[in-house]
């Protein structure tokens, strides 16, 4: 299931609508299904090494930079017992978006799954 998260400065109603929709989609998961959500999060969540509030939702790998959207989305993932799977495996590069002016790479796209399913998965690749 693909998802596109609102930008950090979006109205809180837009964020609430997004989370309500995401909750409804996740509730449709059957018992033996693996939840796998590909997200354009507009969030730079850092890594579990550099975050505090939502450390359990991120992995050790990735780009450590964070932005304003990160706390909101990372806290949601932690509360739902989910993890950003794409931050849990070593890769050559974690950049998924290049800033048009600075040309710096940012990691804003993730694959999300439930922590309980993590052991069943061996990698996560965004194409």
Beta strands, then each sheet from edge to edge (+ up, - down):
strand 1: 2-4
strand 2: 37-40
strand 3: 82-84
strand 4: 97-98
strand 5: 105-106
strand 6: 109-114
sheet 1: 1+ 2+ 6- 3+
sheet 2: 4+ 5-
end
